[in-house]
Each structure stands twice: as structure tokens, then as C-alpha cells.
């Protein structure tokens, strides 16, 4: 797993070649490009992804998302957006 920010898919966005998702990242919704994921990966609302530089790098389960967040916390990144 790459070091990135975990986020939870809110919904897929229409258009954009089906390559954009609205993702909740520590309480803030962001547009994330999912076009780098393998073609067989399907995203549904509630799925977890790891994001790097605005791109989804991999789909993970909740434990994988927690592991990514723990790695960020070890480097000093807070879990909530308003603590930055």
C-alpha cells in the first residue's frame, strides 16, 4: 500500500468518463480521479480508497484505511480537518 490519504466514496460523479468520485476525506468532500484504478475495480458509496495527489491509488477495506490514517498520524497529520 502506498502512503496516502484514506477517503470514503460518497458517490461517483456523472460525466468525466466515469473517472471522478466525490470522496469524504476527514469530513471534507473532494473530487478524486479514480481513472488509475484497475478496470475491474468498481466503486460504490461507502468504499474506501487511498488517495495520492488527487488520484485514487487503490481500493482498501476499512482496516486498510485505518492503517493509512495511522501512518499519517505518526508523521504528525491530525485525524480531523479542523486541527490542521
N, C-alpha and C positions, 0 to 999 in steps of 0.2 A: 504494500500500500504506500502510495506517495504521501508526503506530508502536505496536507491541505486543510481547508476549512470544511467541516461537515455541514450539510444543509438538508432540509426535508422538502421534498417536492410538494408544492401547493397545487399546481396544475400545469399542464402543457399549454403553451401559447399558440394560437392559430396563426397560420402563415409561417414565414421564415423557414420554409422547407421542413417543418416539423422538428427544428433543431433548437428551439428555445423553450425553457421551462421557467415558471415563476417558482422560486425556491425561498423558503424561510431559513435565514441564517441568523441565529441567535436573536430572533424576534424582528428582524428586518427582512422584507421581501425584496429579492433581487432577481433580475433576469440572468439566466445562466445558459450558455451554449452547451448543448448535450450532443453535438454532432461528432465528437471524438470517441464516444462510446461505441463499442461493437454493435453492428447492425442487429444482432439478435437480442440485445438488451432493451427491454420495454420498461418504461417508467410509468408509474401510477401515482396519484396523490398519496402521500404518506411514505413513499420510498425515500431512502437515504442515499445521498451521493457525497463524494468528496470532490471539492472544487479547488482548482488552482488557476489563478489568473483569469477568472471568469469562465473557465471551461470545466465541465464535469469530467473527471478523470476516471472514476469508477463508481459503480453502484455497490453499496455496502449494506449490511444489516445494521440494526441499532447498536450492537456491540462494536462493530467497526467504526461507526460514527462516534461512539463514546471514546474509543481508543484514539481517534484522530483529535478529538477535543482535549483529551488528557495530555497529548503531546504538545498541543498549543499552550495549554496551561503551564506545562513545565518550562516553557520558554517565556512565560510572563503574560500571555494573552488571557484576558479575563473571559469568563463564560458569558457574561451579559454585555450587550452592546453599549449600555449606558455607563459602564465602568471604565471605558477606554479613555 
